[in-house]
Amino acid sequence: MSPDKEMDGSVNIEDNNGSGEGGALSEAPYSVSLDKIISEMQLTVLCGGELTSQVLISTPDLNRPGLEISGYTEDFTRDRIQLMGNSEMLYLKSLDEDVRRQKLAKLFEMGFPCLIIARSLEPFPEMLSLGEKHGIPVLGADIATTALYSELNRYLCVQLAPRKTVHAGLVEVYGEGVLIRGKSGVGKSETMLELIKRGHRLVADDIVEIRRVSHKTLVGSAPDVIRHLIEIRGVGFVDVKRLYGVGAVKMTENIQLVIQLEKWVEGKEYERVGLEDTYTEILGIKVPCVTIPVMPGRNLAVIVEAATMNNRQKMMGYNAAQELNKRVFENGAPEGGSGFSPYY
């Protein structure tokens, strides 16, 4: 067993013994400006347009303030965007003007980043006046409330996701995101270039920005400054998009497999059967990991393709090593015990 394997068969990718492969997780909270949200979600500014550049959103959670409007404010969270749809607006419409103003005044006095009204519903005049008074932008959207909630939450989850930067390459192979790691000079970029020639797509070379966009999804991308570029020792930087066309690159990709390239060490035992799955942990999510020893004559691109398809088969419920193990135990050793078995 490799010394960097844990007892449960997983590999800790973040303990890299100073090899420069780990990458640091930023502890600072992330935020996105309300201006950017308005642009991305195509929202309309109803009041407080001069404030939108100053408002920063730091949580992907949203709130529909039906309970708060009705009077229950014990668990109100002030850092969430407030979203109103038909239900809230119809309830407010059913109230007398004075009562409506009192309830809205109490809501706005608690403070929140902004209010979005869905379905192109007409805001009440009190909403606009209270928004101006308390410095809270009021925005409008022309899509259904549930759709807006889902789209905005998804967008904020990506923008505000925990993230780290690692020294690696990321390529899409047969629709699967493959993170290729290894020390400098082991052949990561050359392997990816061969994969690109074989019809697969480059996402990032040398530096990969990884975001945990949900409790089980990691998304990788390239920094803007090196996007679509790949460095080949002896040649220099190559622009993959210009050299091979737009079909050879991709902006982002989910990470479904990690491949660790390392120089062949004489006498070291490498996995030959594959019964025991190995995982590596990135931002708290375990990802299948395969270690491939590098030596002259090995076609790494073909091996990466095979490892990717094998990983997909496992996710679909078929494990070739387990099938072999089953055959061995079902058939037993041939008479005389001279038959082949990987366990003899």
N, C-alpha and C positions, 0 to 999 in steps of 0.2 A: 504493500500500500504506500502511495506517495506520502511524504512527510507533511504535506500541506492539506491532507484530507482530515476531516473531522470524523468523530465516531459514527455519525449518522450518514457518512458517505458523501458529505458536501464539502466543497472547497471554498475557503474564505478568500475571495478575490481582493479584499481590501488589505490583507496582510501580505505585502509584496516584498518584504525583506530589502527595502530600499532600492528596488529595481526601477522605480519611476513609473510603475504601471498602474498604481492604485487610483490616484485622483482624489481630490479633497471634496467633501460635501460641505457646501456653504451653509453656515448656521443662520445667516441673516434672513429675516422673513422677506418674501418677495411681494411685489405689488404691481398693479397695472393701473394706468391712469384712466379716468372716466372718459377722457377724450378718445382714447384708443378703443374703448368698448363701444362708444357711440358710432365710431367709424366702422368697426368690424361688424356690429349687429345692425347697422343702418337704422339707428334710432333718431327720433326727431326731438329737438330741444324745445320744450314748451315754456320753460322759465329757468333762469339761473345759468344761461349760457356762458357768462363771463367767469363762472366758478369751476367749470368742468375740468379745466387743465390743472386745477389745484387739488382735486379730489382723487385720492388713491384708494383702490380696492385691494384688500389684503386677505380676503377669504372667498372661497368659491361658493360658500353657502348663501342661499337666497331665502327670503321670507315673504310669505303672503300674510299681511297683517290683519286678517279677519278677526282673530281673537283680541288683538290689541284695540281695534276699533270698537269692539263690543264691550271692552272694559277690563279684560284680563291682561295685565302688563308685567306680571311677576317674572317671566322668563324671557323678556325681550332682550335681543342681542343687537347692540347699536352699530356694529361694524358691517351688517349685512345690507345688501341692496333690497329695497322693498318693492314688491311686484303686485300690482292690482289687476284683476280681470273682471269678468261679468259679475261674479258673486259679490265681491266687495263693493263694486260700483252700484249694483242694484240695491244692496243693503243701505248704502249711503243715500241713495235716491229716495228710499222709503222714509227717511227721517225728516223731521222739520228742519228748516234752515238753521235755526239757532242751535238745535241739538247736534246737527251735522258739523257745524263749525266748532262746537265744543269738543266733540270727539276727535276731529281732525287736528285741532289745536293741541290736544293732549298727545297725539301721536307725533306731531312735528316737534313738540317741545322735548321729547325723549332723545331726538337726534338720530340721524342715520345718513349714509353717504348720498343716496338719491332715491327718488321714487320713479318707477316705470309703470305706465298705464298701457296695457295691451289692447289688442283688437281695434285700434284707432278710436277708442272710446273718448268722448269729450270730457275733459277734466272739469271739475266743479271750480267756480271762481275762487272759492276759499282755498283750494289746493294751491293755486298759483300765488295768491297773496301770502299764504303761510310759507310757501317755498321761498319767496323773496325775503320775507321777514327773518326767517331762520337760516338763510344762506344754504338751502337745500335744493339742488336742481331737480326739476320735474321733467320727465322725458316721456315720449310716446312711441309705441311700436304698432305696426300694422298686421302682426301675426297673432295667432291664437295663444292664449296664456300658457297652456301646457307646453306647446312647441317652443315658445320663447324661454320658458323656465329651463327646459332640457338643453336647448342650444347655448344659452348663456352659462349654465352650470358646466357644460362640457368645455366651453371655451375657457372659463376661469380655471377649471381643473388643470388644463394644459399650461396656461400662463403662470399659475401660481404653484405648480408642482415642485416637490423636492427634487433637487438635481445634483449631478456631479459630472466632472469632466475626467475622462480616462484616456490613457495613451493606448490606442487601439485603432482598428479599422472596422467599418460596418458596411456590409454588402447584402443586397437582397438576392437570395438564391432560391429559385423555384417558389417565389412568393413568401419565403421565410426570412426574417431578419437574423443575420449571422454576425455576431461580434467576434472579430479575430484579434486575439491578444498574443503578446510575446515580446521578448526583449528586442531592443533596436538591432537591426541587421539580421534577424532570424528569417525574414522573407515574407512578412505580412503584405507589403505593398505589391510585391511581385506576384503573390498568390491571387490577390484581388484583381490585378491587371489581367491575369489569365482567365479569371472568372468572368470579367467584363467581356473579353474576347469570345467567351463561350455563351454570351447572351444574357448574362446576369447584370445587375445594376448597382452602381456605386452610390452609397449614401455619404460616407465620410472616410477620410484617410488620415491616420496619425493621431487626430484628436476627435473624440466623440463626446458630444454633450448628451447625457442621459437624463430623462425626466421620468419620475414615477407618477403617471397620470391617473392611476387608480390603484387599488390594493393588489392587483395582479397584473398590471400592464406597465411595461417600460418602453419608452419611445426614445430612439436615438436620432441625432441630427448632427450636421457639421457646423462649426462656427462660420459666420458669413465670410470672413476673410479668406478661408481656404476651401469654400464650397466648390465641389466638382473638380478639385485639383488632387492629383496623386503624385507622390515623390518617388522616383525610381533612381536608386543609386547608380551613378555613372551617366545618367541621362539628365536628371533634374526634374523640375515640375512639368507635368503633363495635364492639359485641360481635357478631361474625359468628355465633357459635354460637346466641345468643339471637334474633338478628334473622332469620337465614335457616335455622336448624335445625341439628341435629347432622350432617346429611348434607353440610353446606357446609364442614366443617372436618376436619382430620386431624392426628394427633399428630406423625408423622414421615413422611419420604418420601426415597427414593433420588434423588440429583441426577443427571439424565441430560442436561440441557441448560442452558447459561447464556445469558441474553439481556441484552445491554448496551444500555440506553436512553441516547441522547445527543441534545442539541438539534441540529437540522439546521444544518450549517455550509455556507454558500454557497460553491461552488467545490470542496468536498471530494468526492473520488470514493468512492462507496459501492458495495458489491457488488451487481451486477445479474444475473450469470449463475449463480454458485454452484459453479463447477468446483473451486475451491480451498477445501477445508475448513479452517476455523479452529478452533483449540483454545485453551483456557485451562487453566492448571495450578493445582489446589487441593490442598494437602497431598501433592504429588508425583503426583497423578493427573490426566491430561489429560481434559478434558471439552469436548465440542463447544460452540462459542460463536458466537452471531449478534449482530451490531451492528445495531440498528434506529434510524434517525434519527427524531426526534420533531418534528413540525410541525403546525400547525392543520389539521384536516380528516382526519387519518390515524386510522383505527380500530385502535388498538394491540392491543386484545383479539383481534380477528380475525386480525391479523398474527401475534400470539403463537401462536394456535391453528394457523395454517398452518405456522409455523416448527416447531412441535412435531411435527405429523404428518409434515412433510418429513424431520425428523430420525429419526423412527421408520422411515420408508421406507428411509432410508440404512442404518440398522442392520439392516434386513431384506434389504439387497442391491440396492435400486433407487435410482439417483441421477438425477433428472430432468435436471440440467445435463449429465451424461455422456451421457444418451440423446439430448439435443438435439445435442450435439457429434458423436455417432455418426451421426445423420441427416444433418448438414451434410456430413460427409466422405464418406458413402455416396452421397448424391444430388448433391453438388457444386452449384455456382452455376448458375442457369438460363442459357440461351443469352442472350448479350448482357451477362451479368454484372449485370443490374439487379434480380435477386431479393433477397429479404430474407435476411440472415444477421446474427446479433448480432456477428459478427467482422469485418464489412465496414464 
